[in-house]
Amino acid sequence: MAAHEAALEPAGEHRSDLMLSSLMQCGFTVPDSIDPEMAAELYASVLRDKPVAAMRRVFTNLRLGRYERFRSFLPKPAELSALIDDAARHDREMLRIERDRLKGIEERRRLSRPISPEEQQRRREKVAAVRALMADAAKRAMPTTGECDDH
């Protein structure tokens, strides 16, 4: 579970700046609609609290050209935010699944109390009584050889 929680840890200003700088060094340019002097501040404000693992996946996918729409320029800050949020959904879902799994394990542990020898004996006797009743009912349901109807 720690790995899933770490994946959702916020990137922070320093890490997001480094990741954005690495994309710029790979040749990505800021869109024309973004003022170049304001770009760093705009992107930093959007990226600061985003989950680090999702950011890494999105930035890797951008570098590898997996987003057809963004092969040579950076997405606008809002578009980049949306891409990272989509990538983080998976991490959040995995964390939820892991928490549910651990909760189920804990609940099963809590509900499975050790059975005392007296309780084990009582249960064995009940099972034996039920088996005897079923055997008796089966005997009564089976016709004996002399009772067959030959109509």
C-alpha positions as CSV (number, residue, x, y, z in Angstrom):
1,M,0.0,0.0,0.0
2,A,2.9,2.3,0.6
3,A,3.8,2.3,-3.1
4,H,0.3,3.4,-4.0
5,E,0.4,6.1,-1.4
6,A,3.8,7.3,-2.6
7,A,2.4,7.5,-6.1
8,L,-0.2,10.0,-5.0
9,E,2.3,12.1,-3.1
10,P,2.3,15.7,-4.4
11,A,5.2,16.5,-6.7
12,G,6.1,19.8,-5.0
13,E,7.4,22.9,-6.7
14,H,11.0,21.8,-7.1
15,R,10.2,18.4,-8.7
16,S,7.6,19.8,-11.0
17,D,10.0,22.5,-12.2
18,L,12.7,19.9,-12.9
19,M,10.3,17.7,-14.9
20,L,9.0,20.6,-16.9
21,S,12.5,21.8,-17.6
22,S,13.4,18.3,-18.9
23,L,10.6,18.5,-21.3
24,M,11.7,21.9,-22.5
25,Q,15.2,20.5,-23.0
26,C,13.7,17.8,-25.2
27,G,12.5,20.5,-27.6
28,F,9.0,21.1,-26.4
29,T,7.8,24.7,-26.7
30,V,5.3,26.7,-24.9
31,P,2.1,27.2,-26.9
32,D,1.8,30.6,-28.6
33,S,-1.3,31.5,-26.6
34,I,0.8,31.4,-23.4
35,D,3.0,34.5,-22.6
36,P,6.6,33.1,-22.4
37,E,7.3,35.4,-19.4
38,M,4.3,34.0,-17.5
39,A,4.7,30.4,-18.6
40,A,6.9,29.2,-15.7
41,E,4.5,30.6,-13.1
42,L,1.4,29.3,-14.9
43,Y,2.8,25.8,-15.2
44,A,4.2,25.8,-11.7
45,S,0.9,26.8,-10.1
46,V,-0.9,23.9,-12.0
47,L,1.7,21.2,-11.3
48,R,2.7,21.9,-7.7
49,D,0.1,19.7,-6.1
50,K,-0.2,17.0,-8.7
51,P,0.7,13.4,-7.9
52,V,4.3,12.7,-8.7
53,A,3.8,9.3,-10.3
54,A,1.1,10.5,-12.6
55,M,3.2,13.5,-13.6
56,R,6.1,11.2,-14.5
57,R,3.9,9.0,-16.6
58,V,2.4,11.9,-18.5
59,F,5.8,13.6,-19.0
60,T,7.3,10.3,-20.2
61,N,4.3,9.8,-22.6
62,L,4.8,13.4,-23.9
63,R,8.5,12.7,-24.5
64,L,7.7,9.5,-26.3
65,G,5.1,11.1,-28.5
66,R,2.2,9.1,-27.2
67,Y,-0.2,12.1,-27.1
68,E,-0.7,12.8,-30.8
69,R,-2.0,16.2,-30.1
70,F,1.1,17.2,-28.2
71,R,4.1,16.0,-30.1
72,S,6.1,19.3,-30.4
73,F,4.6,21.7,-27.9
74,L,3.6,21.5,-24.3
75,P,-0.1,21.3,-23.5
76,K,-1.6,24.4,-22.0
77,P,-1.5,24.4,-18.2
78,A,-5.2,23.3,-17.9
79,E,-4.7,20.6,-20.5
80,L,-1.6,19.3,-18.8
81,S,-3.5,19.3,-15.5
82,A,-6.3,17.2,-17.0
83,L,-3.8,14.7,-18.5
84,I,-2.2,14.3,-15.1
85,D,-5.5,14.0,-13.3
86,D,-6.5,11.2,-15.8
87,A,-3.3,9.4,-15.1
88,A,-3.7,9.8,-11.3
89,R,-7.2,8.1,-11.4
90,H,-5.5,4.7,-11.9
91,D,-3.3,5.3,-8.9
92,R,-6.2,6.3,-6.7
93,E,-8.2,3.3,-7.9
94,M,-5.3,1.0,-7.1
95,L,-5.0,2.5,-3.6
96,R,-8.7,2.0,-3.0
97,I,-8.5,-1.6,-4.1
98,E,-5.5,-2.2,-1.9
99,R,-7.3,-0.6,1.1
100,D,-10.4,-2.7,0.5
101,R,-8.3,-5.8,0.3
102,L,-6.5,-5.1,3.6
103,K,-9.8,-4.1,5.2
104,G,-11.2,-7.5,4.1
105,I,-8.2,-9.4,5.5
106,E,-8.5,-7.6,8.8
107,E,-12.2,-8.2,9.0
108,R,-11.8,-11.9,8.3
109,R,-9.1,-12.1,11.0
110,R,-11.4,-10.3,13.5
111,L,-14.3,-12.6,12.7
112,S,-12.4,-15.9,12.8
113,R,-12.0,-16.5,16.5
114,P,-10.4,-19.7,17.8
115,I,-13.0,-22.4,18.6
116,S,-12.8,-23.9,22.0
117,P,-12.6,-27.7,22.3
118,E,-16.0,-27.7,23.9
119,E,-17.5,-25.8,20.9
120,Q,-15.7,-28.2,18.5
121,Q,-17.3,-31.2,20.2
122,R,-20.7,-29.6,20.3
123,R,-20.5,-28.9,16.5
124,R,-19.3,-32.5,15.8
125,E,-22.3,-33.9,17.7
126,K,-24.7,-31.6,15.8
127,V,-23.2,-32.8,12.5
128,A,-23.5,-36.4,13.6
129,A,-27.1,-35.9,14.6
130,V,-28.0,-34.3,11.2
131,R,-26.2,-37.1,9.3
132,A,-28.2,-39.7,11.3
133,L,-31.5,-37.9,10.5
134,M,-30.6,-37.8,6.8
135,A,-29.6,-41.5,6.8
136,D,-32.9,-42.4,8.5
137,A,-34.9,-40.3,6.1
138,A,-33.1,-42.0,3.2
139,K,-33.9,-45.4,4.5
140,R,-37.6,-44.6,4.8
141,A,-37.6,-43.2,1.3
142,M,-36.1,-46.3,-0.2
143,P,-38.7,-49.1,-0.7
144,T,-37.8,-52.5,0.6
145,T,-37.7,-55.4,-1.7
146,G,-41.1,-56.8,-0.6
147,E,-42.9,-53.5,-0.9
148,C,-42.4,-53.0,-4.7
149,D,-45.6,-52.4,-6.7
150,D,-46.0,-54.5,-9.8
151,H,-49.0,-52.9,-11.4
